[in-house]
Amino acid sequence: MEAIEKEEFRVPRRLRGMQKSNIRQIFDAALPGSINFGLGQPDLSTPRCIREEAVRVIQKEENGYTSHAGLPELRQHIVDDYPHLGLTADDCIVTVGSNEALYCATMALCEEGDEVLVPNPAFPAYPAINRLAGAETVLYRLPKEKEFGFDAEEFEKQITDKTRVAIILSPSNPTGRSLSRDDLKEIAGILEGTGIYAISDEIYKELYFTDERPASISEYYDKTLVVGGLSKNMSMTGWRMGWLLGVPEAIKRALVVHGYNTVCTSTITQKASLAYWTDAGKHAEDHCREIWRRRKDLLMELIESELRLPAFEPEGAFYTMMDVSSLGDEMDLVNKFLENKVITVNGSGFGDEAKGFLRISYCASEENIEEGIARMKKAINDR
């Protein structure tokens, strides 16, 4: 029998050159027993009130499809957290995590040739999603000399007549910086009258260490779609609970994308997530925030006292940017730390503005933070 010649797989143009994120590649290379300063994966348990509600829902209720948009009661809770927008439950979609919300928003707003402004440095999913939508990514610098703070001139000079969307990220992954109200007012002033939409990624909104919760660009700019979820603040990364809300006309189009893409978010996840809007849920969130605060303080103290390297004080999320430019190539250092069973992520994986930095996540116990820093110190000394 004649052998059948194997046909070469043809990669679609939109996927050519795309691969899994730099973060995941580093994580995949980690040795067993490594301490994770790399992934933004909370190591705390999902709060009991949510776990217990999930068990009850599984045992006591039917759990077929919800509407594409999600449970009305859940969507009402979400929009109630943004009273200044005057939205109804119809102006919100429950999504499969915040990544799907970003995807649906971008697909709803962009077409071939549009430009999307993305902060540099920032979450690496943004350029990939833009590419899938046929849009071009245009980076605006968050200058390292300003500790990755917002720079209005850098932002404004990237706007062209092709700009369709500006992504606003606060608190930031990877920098831990939050945008001030003055920053947001500047952004709104620049965007006003341009027809550009803002996509405000607020997945870390409740993980803040400042005196007040970070403000939202939606408070100052009407043409905003807000992305959020419970993955980070409630340690629910695997539950895939996110949302998208904002401009009704855009939400209607995003709902079409969401409906064909996923039908609906897990009914069990949606029902269990209602426990977040209870006294028990809010108490758990406050408790978790204090744990992150203690870990942040410990990490920053040890970076200064043991590693003697500069690092920027986080205002939110659970990351700091540590300046390793004095030690040589950042990727060489990442690999050296991997050999010593510590996972870190090179700053340039988030944008060239962060070259010479490492993103350090404190999603680890205090004991592991101490051990991880000790291993890093040894790796540096043994170079």
C-alpha positions as a printed NumPy array, in Angstrom:
array([[  0.   ,   0.   ,   0.   ],
       [  1.361,   3.364,  -1.009],
       [  2.235,   5.647,   1.905],
       [  0.066,   8.733,   2.191],
       [  2.146,  11.871,   2.129],
       [  1.559,  13.912,   5.269],
       [  0.198,  17.33 ,   4.446],
       [  2.046,  20.215,   6.082],
       [ -0.15 ,  22.116,   8.507],
       [ -0.868,  25.631,   7.312],
       [ -0.791,  28.18 ,  10.115],
       [ -3.397,  30.927,   9.591],
       [ -1.821,  34.315,   8.948],
       [ -3.264,  35.854,  12.114],
       [ -1.484,  33.204,  14.235],
       [  1.888,  33.193,  12.521],
       [  4.652,  34.037,  14.945],
       [  2.317,  33.881,  17.948],
       [  3.246,  31.581,  20.798],
       [  2.454,  31.142,  24.45 ],
       [  3.379,  34.092,  26.629],
       [  6.868,  34.684,  27.941],
       [  5.514,  34.192,  31.481],
       [  4.211,  30.709,  30.686],
       [  7.4  ,  29.702,  28.895],
       [  9.45 ,  30.597,  31.965],
       [  7.003,  28.82 ,  34.266],
       [  7.15 ,  25.68 ,  32.096],
       [ 10.953,  25.645,  32.447],
       [ 10.846,  25.764,  36.264],
       [ 12.294,  22.914,  38.307],
       [ 10.17 ,  20.967,  40.819],
       [ 10.156,  22.676,  44.205],
       [ 10.632,  26.151,  42.74 ],
       [  9.312,  29.183,  44.581],
       [  6.897,  31.136,  42.425],
       [  7.714,  34.83 ,  42.144],
       [  6.542,  34.621,  38.527],
       [  2.863,  33.912,  37.964],
       [  0.107,  36.236,  39.132],
       [ -1.63 ,  33.255,  40.681],
       [ -2.94 ,  33.86 ,  44.22 ],
       [ -1.933,  31.031,  46.54 ],
       [ -4.696,  31.803,  49.051],
       [ -7.774,  29.583,  49.15 ],
       [-10.983,  30.831,  47.596],
       [-13.003,  32.246,  50.529],
       [-15.187,  29.747,  52.352],
       [-18.434,  31.6  ,  51.664],
       [-17.951,  31.106,  47.922],
       [-16.81 ,  27.486,  48.207],
       [-19.746,  26.581,  50.433],
       [-22.217,  28.255,  48.092],
       [-20.728,  26.335,  45.149],
       [-21.229,  23.04 ,  47.012],
       [-24.827,  23.959,  47.822],
       [-25.533,  24.926,  44.227],
       [-24.065,  21.663,  42.906],
       [-26.018,  19.531,  45.354],
       [-29.341,  21.365,  45.471],
       [-29.945,  23.183,  42.181],
       [-30.22 ,  22.579,  38.458],
       [-27.33 ,  24.143,  36.594],
       [-28.139,  24.415,  32.912],
       [-27.323,  27.376,  30.706],
       [-27.978,  30.892,  31.885],
       [-28.694,  33.602,  29.333],
       [-25.644,  34.524,  27.26 ],
       [-25.127,  37.642,  29.378],
       [-25.352,  35.796,  32.704],
       [-27.604,  35.815,  35.751],
       [-29.552,  39.107,  35.975],
       [-29.047,  39.311,  39.75 ],
       [-25.293,  38.934,  39.334],
       [-25.105,  41.542,  36.581],
       [-27.1  ,  43.969,  38.715],
       [-24.608,  43.596,  41.576],
       [-21.761,  44.314,  39.156],
       [-23.244,  47.482,  37.633],
       [-24.262,  48.705,  41.101],
       [-20.535,  48.988,  41.852],
       [-20.398,  51.692,  39.137],
       [-23.308,  53.971,  40.131],
       [-21.862,  56.959,  38.26 ],
       [-22.512,  55.202,  34.93 ],
       [-26.258,  54.814,  35.45 ],
       [-26.243,  51.356,  33.852],
       [-28.767,  48.53 ,  34.057],
       [-28.084,  44.799,  34.172],
       [-28.545,  44.776,  30.382],
       [-25.339,  46.799,  30.049],
       [-23.157,  44.077,  31.583],
       [-21.888,  40.678,  30.408],
       [-20.591,  37.967,  32.736],
       [-17.536,  36.53 ,  30.968],
       [-15.2  ,  33.569,  31.301],
       [-12.62 ,  35.546,  33.246],
       [-11.378,  39.031,  32.449],
       [ -9.348,  37.808,  29.462],
       [-12.542,  36.913,  27.632],
       [-13.956,  40.313,  28.544],
       [-10.913,  41.953,  26.928],
       [-11.356,  39.777,  23.845],
       [-15.064,  40.533,  23.496],
       [-14.512,  44.267,  23.984],
       [-11.74 ,  44.432,  21.401],
       [-13.654,  42.338,  18.87 ],
       [-16.737,  44.529,  19.357],
       [-14.855,  47.787,  18.803],
       [-12.101,  47.088,  16.281],
       [-11.813,  46.18 ,  12.648],
       [ -8.92 ,  45.592,  10.273],
       [ -6.475,  48.496,  10.313],
       [ -7.666,  50.121,  13.534],
       [ -5.057,  51.041,  16.129],
       [ -5.166,  50.215,  19.835],
       [ -3.049,  52.169,  22.314],
       [ -1.406,  49.845,  24.837],
       [  0.778,  50.859,  27.79 ],
       [  4.454,  49.908,  27.717],
       [  5.002,  47.911,  29.9  ],
       [  1.724,  46.001,  30.259],
       [ -0.039,  42.644,  30.338],
       [  1.178,  40.716,  27.248],
       [ -2.297,  39.488,  26.257],
       [ -3.262,  42.923,  24.903],
       [ -1.184,  42.82 ,  21.682],
       [ -2.207,  39.208,  21.039],
       [ -5.916,  40.012,  21.368],
       [ -5.508,  43.076,  19.156],
       [ -3.902,  40.942,  16.489],
       [ -6.744,  38.411,  16.577],
       [ -9.151,  41.32 ,  16.081],
       [ -7.156,  42.579,  13.083],
       [ -6.041,  45.721,  14.911],
       [ -2.552,  47.178,  15.22 ],
       [ -0.954,  47.695,  18.636],
       [  0.601,  51.11 ,  19.259],
       [  2.57 ,  51.423,  22.491],
       [  2.601,  54.451,  24.768],
       [  5.462,  54.672,  27.229],
       [  5.099,  54.607,  30.985],
       [  8.626,  55.931,  31.506],
       [ 10.852,  53.977,  33.855],
       [ 12.456,  57.257,  34.909],
       [  9.018,  58.162,  36.319],
       [  8.761,  54.771,  38.038],
       [  6.423,  53.662,  35.219],
       [  3.967,  56.461,  35.996],
       [  1.612,  57.975,  33.427],
       [  3.03 ,  60.556,  31.016],
       [  0.406,  62.601,  29.146],
       [  2.811,  63.674,  26.399],
       [  3.839,  60.079,  25.666],
       [  0.175,  59.068,  25.533],
       [ -1.086,  61.895,  23.352],
       [  1.642,  61.7  ,  20.727],
       [  0.646,  58.127,  19.81 ],
       [ -2.91 ,  59.086,  18.833],
       [ -3.678,  59.125,  15.101],
       [ -6.824,  59.191,  12.998],
       [ -6.656,  55.372,  13.05 ],
       [ -6.795,  55.11 ,  16.845],
       [ -9.947,  53.281,  17.89 ],
       [ -9.204,  52.153,  21.46 ],
       [ -6.936,  53.135,  24.347],
       [ -6.291,  50.49 ,  26.985],
       [ -6.042,  51.86 ,  30.514],
       [ -4.649,  49.529,  33.19 ],
       [ -4.836,  50.446,  36.872],
       [ -3.511,  49.017,  39.129],
       [ -0.918,  47.784,  36.677],
       [  0.416,  44.377,  35.828],
       [  3.443,  44.336,  35.839],
       [  4.35 ,  47.534,  37.696],
       [  1.935,  47.689,  40.626],
       [  1.372,  51.391,  39.877],
       [ -2.09 ,  52.969,  40.041],
       [ -3.292,  55.933,  38.022],
       [ -4.189,  58.98 ,  40.108],
       [ -7.371,  60.981,  39.603],
       [ -5.265,  63.689,  37.98 ],
       [ -3.848,  61.098,  35.563],
       [ -7.34 ,  59.918,  34.655],
       [ -8.587,  63.471,  34.148],
       [ -5.661,  64.1  ,  31.79 ],
       [ -6.476,  60.95 ,  29.817],
       [-10.148,  61.918,  29.601],
       [ -9.225,  65.419,  28.436],
       [ -6.991,  64.039,  25.695],
       [ -9.615,  61.538,  24.494],
       [-12.618,  63.87 ,  24.672],
       [-14.09 ,  64.498,  21.241],
       [-11.839,  61.993,  19.442],
       [-14.349,  59.139,  19.25 ],
       [-11.76 ,  56.827,  20.813],
       [-13.041,  54.235,  23.267],
       [-11.254,  53.44 ,  26.512],
       [-11.041,  49.847,  27.708],
       [-10.344,  50.068,  31.429],
       [ -8.767,  46.878,  32.786],
       [ -9.694,  46.894,  36.472],
       [ -9.028,  43.261,  37.396],
       [ -6.793,  44.451,  40.288],
       [ -9.154,  47.22 ,  41.415],
       [ -9.736,  45.742,  44.884],
       [ -6.074,  44.913,  45.491],
       [ -4.835,  48.323,  46.575],
       [ -2.532,  49.609,  49.314],
       [ -3.3  ,  53.312,  49.014],
       [ -5.694,  55.165,  51.31 ],
       [ -8.558,  54.836,  48.839],
       [ -9.584,  52.439,  46.11 ],
       [ -8.111,  53.421,  42.71 ],
       [-10.439,  55.567,  40.625],
       [-11.79 ,  54.45 ,  37.248],
       [-11.432,  56.293,  33.94 ],
       [-15.182,  55.651,  33.579],
       [-15.728,  58.369,  36.212],
       [-14.339,  60.941,  33.779],
       [-14.873,  59.54 ,  30.288],
       [-18.201,  58.246,  28.964],
       [-16.887,  56.119,  26.087],
       [-15.457,  53.501,  28.443],
       [-15.823,  49.74 ,  28.664],
       [-14.802,  48.348,  32.054],
       [-13.198,  44.921,  32.453],
       [-13.238,  43.276,  35.872],
       [-13.567,  40.004,  37.728],
       [-12.939,  38.033,  40.904],
       [ -9.843,  36.067,  39.892],
       [ -7.288,  38.098,  41.808],
       [ -9.034,  39.683,  44.793],
       [-10.967,  36.501,  45.701],
       [ -8.369,  33.916,  44.608],
       [-10.711,  32.553,  41.942],
       [ -8.405,  32.277,  38.919],
       [ -9.649,  28.791,  38.038],
       [-13.319,  29.651,  38.48 ],
       [-13.205,  31.988,  35.444],
       [-15.42 ,  34.783,  36.715],
       [-15.107,  38.062,  34.832],
       [-17.284,  40.829,  33.436],
       [-17.57 ,  43.584,  30.894],
       [-19.778,  46.653,  31.297],
       [-20.207,  50.098,  29.816],
       [-21.471,  51.807,  26.66 ],
       [-24.748,  49.98 ,  25.854],
       [-24.268,  49.912,  22.06 ],
       [-20.801,  48.374,  22.416],
       [-21.988,  45.871,  25.022],
       [-24.68 ,  44.639,  22.614],
       [-22.026,  43.839,  20.014],
       [-19.696,  42.295,  22.604],
       [-22.57 ,  40.062,  23.717],
       [-22.81 ,  38.629,  20.2  ],
       [-19.1  ,  37.74 ,  20.33 ],
       [-19.453,  36.259,  23.811],
       [-22.532,  34.226,  22.893],
       [-20.886,  32.533,  19.934],
       [-17.568,  32.169,  21.735],
       [-18.664,  30.586,  25.025],
       [-22.511,  30.575,  25.259],
       [-22.291,  31.535,  28.94 ],
       [-20.012,  31.452,  31.947],
       [-20.303,  28.392,  34.207],
       [-23.649,  28.541,  35.989],
       [-22.075,  27.142,  39.153],
       [-19.421,  29.864,  39.131],
       [-22.033,  32.567,  38.576],
       [-24.274,  31.41 ,  41.422],
       [-21.382,  30.903,  43.837],
       [-19.989,  34.344,  42.979],
       [-23.112,  36.003,  44.365],
       [-21.605,  35.322,  47.799],
       [-18.989,  37.979,  47.051],
       [-21.673,  40.656,  47.53 ],
       [-22.446,  39.516,  51.093],
       [-20.954,  40.623,  54.398],
       [-18.955,  37.383,  54.504],
       [-17.602,  38.003,  51.011],
       [-16.522,  41.561,  51.732],
       [-14.932,  40.523,  55.027],
       [-12.949,  37.826,  53.206],
       [-11.782,  40.354,  50.626],
       [-10.564,  42.762,  53.328],
       [ -8.767,  39.904,  55.082],
       [ -7.013,  38.843,  51.869],
       [ -5.974,  42.423,  51.13 ],
       [ -4.234,  42.646,  54.492],
       [ -2.357,  39.419,  53.793],
       [ -1.134,  40.867,  50.49 ],
       [ -0.119,  44.064,  52.269],
       [  2.011,  42.137,  54.786],
       [  3.637,  40.137,  52.018],
       [  4.365,  43.28 ,  50.025],
       [  5.999,  44.936,  53.014],
       [  8.114,  41.85 ,  53.729],
       [  9.233,  41.477,  50.122],
       [ 10.187,  45.134,  49.768],
       [ 12.137,  45.019,  53.032],
       [ 14.074,  41.903,  51.955],
       [ 14.842,  43.196,  48.465],
       [ 16.405,  46.255,  50.078],
       [ 18.2  ,  44.564,  52.972],
       [ 19.272,  41.264,  51.378],
       [ 19.529,  41.871,  47.633],
       [ 20.354,  45.576,  47.899],
       [ 18.576,  46.289,  44.635],
       [ 16.147,  49.104,  43.786],
       [ 12.468,  48.169,  43.501],
       [  9.36 ,  50.313,  43.094],
       [  6.827,  50.407,  45.931],
       [  3.579,  48.803,  44.677],
       [  0.343,  50.763,  45.041],
       [ -1.811,  47.811,  44.014],
       [ -1.927,  44.333,  42.446],
       [  0.744,  41.933,  43.765],
       [  3.875,  42.801,  41.808],
       [  6.94 ,  44.96 ,  42.112],
       [  9.477,  45.874,  39.454],
       [ 13.026,  45.204,  40.621],
       [ 15.863,  46.964,  38.801],
       [ 18.566,  44.409,  37.946],
       [ 20.335,  46.457,  35.264],
       [ 23.459,  46.595,  37.45 ],
       [ 23.718,  42.791,  37.31 ],
       [ 23.844,  42.338,  33.536],
       [ 21.357,  40.781,  31.138],
       [ 17.914,  40.31 ,  32.69 ],
       [ 17.231,  37.   ,  30.913],
       [ 20.55 ,  35.552,  32.072],
       [ 19.466,  36.42 ,  35.591],
       [ 16.026,  34.832,  35.124],
       [ 17.739,  31.611,  34.011],
       [ 20.191,  31.761,  36.912],
       [ 17.296,  32.092,  39.337],
       [ 15.519,  29.169,  37.639],
       [ 18.608,  27.032,  38.265],
       [ 18.272,  27.999,  41.935],
       [ 14.55 ,  27.136,  41.949],
       [ 13.08 ,  30.616,  41.914],
       [ 10.675,  31.738,  39.179],
       [ 10.873,  35.391,  38.126],
       [  9.846,  37.138,  34.894],
       [ 12.001,  39.423,  32.763],
       [ 10.638,  42.937,  32.444],
       [ 11.069,  43.091,  28.676],
       [  8.426,  40.364,  28.41 ],
       [  5.947,  43.151,  29.22 ],
       [  7.483,  45.734,  26.896],
       [ 10.904,  47.15 ,  26.097],
       [ 10.389,  50.021,  28.543],
       [ 10.895,  47.47 ,  31.346],
       [ 14.142,  46.042,  29.992],
       [ 16.608,  45.696,  32.841],
       [ 13.89 ,  44.91 ,  35.384],
       [ 12.347,  41.745,  36.764],
       [  8.712,  41.49 ,  37.751],
       [  8.516,  39.92 ,  41.19 ],
       [  5.151,  38.568,  42.301],
       [  4.43 ,  38.115,  45.992],
       [  1.86 ,  35.363,  45.463],
       [  3.762,  33.275,  47.993],
       [  3.649,  32.703,  51.73 ],
       [  5.865,  34.808,  53.97 ],
       [  8.005,  31.722,  54.57 ],
       [  8.43 ,  31.205,  50.831],
       [  9.165,  34.888,  50.274],
       [ 12.015,  34.656,  52.783],
       [ 13.31 ,  31.423,  51.243],
       [ 12.976,  32.759,  47.705],
       [ 14.971,  35.887,  48.497],
       [ 17.647,  33.744,  50.181],
       [ 17.935,  31.614,  47.028],
       [ 18.111,  34.715,  44.843],
       [ 20.837,  36.193,  47.046],
       [ 22.86 ,  32.995,  46.732],
       [ 22.382,  32.92 ,  42.96 ],
       [ 23.606,  36.516,  42.661],
       [ 26.61 ,  35.887,  44.901],
       [ 27.547,  32.7  ,  43.003],
       [ 27.569,  34.381,  39.59 ]])
